[in-house]
Amino acid sequence: MEYILEMKDIQKSFPGVRALDGIDFRLKPGEIHSLMGENGAGKSTLIKILTGVYRKDGGSIIFDGREVEINSTIDAQNMGISTVYQELNMIPYLSVGENIFLGRYPKKGNMIDWKKLYKDAGELLQGMGLHIDAQAILNTYGTAAQQMISIARAISLNCKIIVLDEPTSSLDTDEVQMLFQLVKELKEKGIAVIFISHRLDEIYEISDRITVLKDGHYEGTYLASELSQKELI
């Protein structure tokens, strides 16, 4: 299977605005694919359709070899599509492990199985090469570590696609490199990554391919190695 995801001729309108007009987007397993465009190009709308926040008006979505309808964020999550947003949607005063398995705590009878929760969370973090204590309160860690924990939560959902929406906006240079190392490890495991950023140097450092949108239209998809920054701009 060449593509894990194919979004074909995607249409979306809001009152007085045609937000997406025939957008195509194809994602390969284990690739890092950047979605580029100015504000208003349609990036967020396309991602919200993929993740079940919005419903498309037209077009088709083929995921993992079959045509699907993504009607809610739960649908997307159950299929294996996860998003890590710029504003992390976690609970700061819960533990790391509680945040990773939020809403899916392992049970022993009618009680939460805390031993299993922290064991599973610890093994997940260790498997990602992260030295993070699963029992520590989340807000004892900085933004970069919390990004990693958010990605760990996505992996715990057995995701096949992770969307990273401006993940580096509040990270320093060293923290960005930590994040990129983790993203490359996801790639090696066959997880596809959709990367959204306005920082061109980062786009070229991390991307295999780049898709460009402009004013709700599809402009093209290019190998990052064959598209200069000047051409992209």
PyMOL commands that set and color helices and strands:
alter all, ss='L'
color gray80, all
select helices_A, chain A and resi 43-50+73-79+96-100+114-127+138-140+143-156+173-188+200-206+224-226+229-232
alter helices_A, ss='H'
color red, helices_A
select strands_A, chain A and resi 5-14+17-27+32-36+58-63+66-68+81-84+107-108+111-112+161-165+192-196+209-214+217-223
alter strands_A, ss='S'
color yellow, strands_A
deselect
rebuild
show_as cartoon
